[in-house]
């Protein structure tokens, strides 16, 4: 139940822009690092801007840059994207996107519903979360990411030294995300299991390591959930 939609006021869009100031503090520097990384692996600077506009999926963009340069199979790219961004399905169930009346604007808001946009919307009282405010939060947040990514990419083309060391940025990013997730959930067993799965995938399926590891981890999580539910029902 979403309740009665609040009445939008002329100032809601401007308020939505102000709501995203904390997002700018995170998106601009992270976007710059993505631009530097993407150019370092061989992506043209203008492709960085395109990915920031079309893919716009934060950590997934770091993966996508390598896939685009390496010519990864479509099935691998699609499966990886599904696993990495599957959490966004639940975001759409929590944020009242139906309050964005214009169909095209609503479709855009679905595309732009990232972790940060979800966090901002979740921090606003539901009765104050109008359609124009959601749209403003979505547009402003992506504009920060596109600006930061483009600045980083252009800056990378002007630097006089080799940027190959930036290849470690993606590894560091996902390591930090994994450690933070383990700290919050306290699922250290899953954290250890994921590390073992990753090592085994490198050893036995090097060419499809990411796809095999993600699939195995997904199966493990589903099995664990089923076992816990069975125990709880007993």
Residue pairs with C-beta under 8 A, 6 or more apart in sequence:
2 96
2 98
3 126
3 127
5 96
5 98
5 99
5 130
5 131
6 99
6 127
6 128
6 129
6 130
7 130
8 130
8 131
8 132
8 133
9 130
12 130
12 131
12 132
12 133
12 136
13 132
13 133
13 135
13 136
14 136
15 133
15 136
16 132
16 133
16 134
16 135
16 136
16 137
16 140
17 136
17 137
17 140
19 120
19 124
19 133
19 136
19 137
20 120
20 136
20 137
20 140
20 141
20 144
22 120
23 116
23 117
23 120
23 140
23 141
23 144
24 140
24 144
26 116
27 116
27 141
27 144
27 145
27 148
28 144
28 147
28 148
28 151
29 148
30 58
30 145
30 148
31 52
31 144
31 145
31 146
31 147
31 148
31 149
31 150
31 151
31 152
32 148
32 149
32 151
32 152
32 155
33 152
33 166
33 169
34 48
34 52
34 61
34 62
34 65
34 148
34 149
34 152
35 45
35 48
35 148
35 149
35 150
35 151
35 152
35 153
35 154
35 155
35 156
36 152
36 153
36 155
36 156
36 163
36 166
36 169
37 62
37 65
37 152
37 166
37 167
37 169
37 170
38 47
38 48
38 51
38 61
38 62
38 65
38 149
38 152
38 153
39 45
39 48
39 152
39 153
39 156
39 157
39 163
40 156
40 163
40 164
40 165
40 166
40 167
41 65
41 66
41 69
41 166
41 167
42 69
43 51
43 65
43 68
43 69
43 153
45 150
45 153
45 154
45 156
45 157
46 153
47 68
48 65
48 149
48 150
48 152
48 153
49 146
49 149
49 150
49 153
51 61
51 64
51 65
51 68
51 149
52 61
52 142
52 145
52 146
52 149
52 150
53 142
53 146
55 61
55 64
56 111
56 112
56 114
56 142
56 145
57 64
57 81
57 84
57 85
57 114
58 114
58 115
58 145
59 84
59 173
59 174
59 177
60 80
60 81
60 84
60 85
61 149
62 169
62 170
62 173
62 174
63 80
63 84
63 170
63 210
64 77
64 81
66 72
66 170
67 76
67 77
67 80
75 211
76 208
76 210
76 211
79 211
79 214
79 215
80 210
80 211
80 214
83 214
83 215
83 218
84 214
87 115
88 113
88 114
91 113
91 115
91 118
92 110
92 113
94 118
94 122
95 113
95 117
95 118
95 121
95 122
95 129
95 134
96 126
96 129
96 134
97 106
97 109
97 110
97 113
97 134
98 106
99 129
99 130
99 131
99 134
100 106
100 109
100 131
100 134
100 135
101 131
105 131
105 135
108 135
108 138
108 139
109 134
109 135
109 138
112 138
112 139
112 141
112 142
113 138
114 141
116 141
117 137
117 138
117 141
120 137
120 141
121 129
121 134
121 137
124 133
156 163
178 191
178 194
179 191
181 191
182 188
182 190
182 191
190 220
190 221
190 224
193 217
193 220
194 213
194 217
197 213
197 216
197 217
197 220
198 209
198 213
201 208
201 209
201 210
201 212
201 213
201 216
202 209
205 212
